Amino acid sequence: MAERRFGICTRYVQHEVTHAAIHFAESALNFGIPTTLYSADPIEQNVSSLWDHKVITSKSKENYVEWIFEATHILWTTPPAISEVKWAKSRGVKTWWFVAWDELLPRHQEIAQKVSRIISPYDCVTRAIQQTWGNKIRFAELAWDTGLPITIKQDLVDPPWINVLFPLMDSQAKRSDQRIINIIANILKGNDKVKATVVTGTNWNLAAKDLLKWLKKTYPDRVTLINASTNLKRCKMYASHDLTVWSSKYEGIGTVGIDSLCMGTPVLAWDTSPQNEYLYDGKNSVLVHAPVKDNWLGVPEIVPSWQNFEDALSRLLQSEDQLAKIRKFSSYGLDKRRVDFHKGWNALWDELF
């Protein structure tokens, strides 16, 4: 049997699809399978200290054609071109596509039908694709898990302070609303035990940046502004807070919530898919209900009432008992999810060999 060589094609930037690609690469390496990452677009640094200097690009000595000739399996975490899939299949290369459903377009149907497997991270993603594109698409379902160590906190990180994280980096900025900054200001004004950390990225407009500067100036000792960081630093970032406020109105892979729970930090978020497949209201999270509108595929987007979101956050931060309860159960369901992820991953390889 020829040696398996795994190639993963992504866009190497501060984005959840990149973090997914890295997770798949490290999972394959744990199997003893040689694995490389390729990015057709210019790459960003400070994504992963282990991978930043290993990524193959179109400008490096190995271009796409040279890279693909070495692979027996290729996985895309961004939509591939149909020509790439056809060319790979003509060489007998197994083609997998890990889908972020919010990035799918109607023209991607042909690609979905051509690849060997669509890797679906959630049940809702599988259902939406099947209902729209039919049952001819071949799925491999993985209960999405980021592989971080599962931890539990016994108390506040820095009592009596309640340290609250607002992750607005990467694609999270455009999925949220700058009104979240006003909510942060109102929470700080109404609760003198709260400290806020806001994680920013490159997708902030000038008005939002000015609001953040005002927030920091108004509460210099209680507001921390940080930039998006590498994977390892993100683990520490979630672990060093008591609550993650996830204000995203729609999600693709839903990495933020899983990362936070793994680090023992409960979540306040909108009650929508896919995150409500692992966020349980009143158990490991507080979920805020709101109407949704679906796109052509059925991907839900919250029609938000920011006042309701603020009220739910305010009530939670005023209730030490409620915060302690969801902190205690922050790991609820994670062990099973991890087992299911590895079962799906093992089955995917076993099916092909």
Salt bridges, closest charged atoms under 4 A:
GLU3 OE1 - ARG5 NH1 3.55
GLU16 OE2 - ARG175 NH1 2.97
ASP102 OD2 - ARG175 NH2 2.95
GLU103 OE2 - ARG11 NH2 2.41
GLU110 OE2 - LYS86 NZ 3.63
ASP145 OD2 - ARG338 NE 2.77
ASP170 OD2 - ARG234 NH2 2.75
ASP177 OD1 - ARG179 NE 3.01
GLU251 OE1 - ARG175 NH1 3.03
ASP271 OD2 - HIS289 ND1 2.89
GLU320 OE2 - LYS193 NZ 3.43
ASP340 OD2 - LYS336 NZ 2.77
GLU351 OE2 - ARG117 NH2 2.44
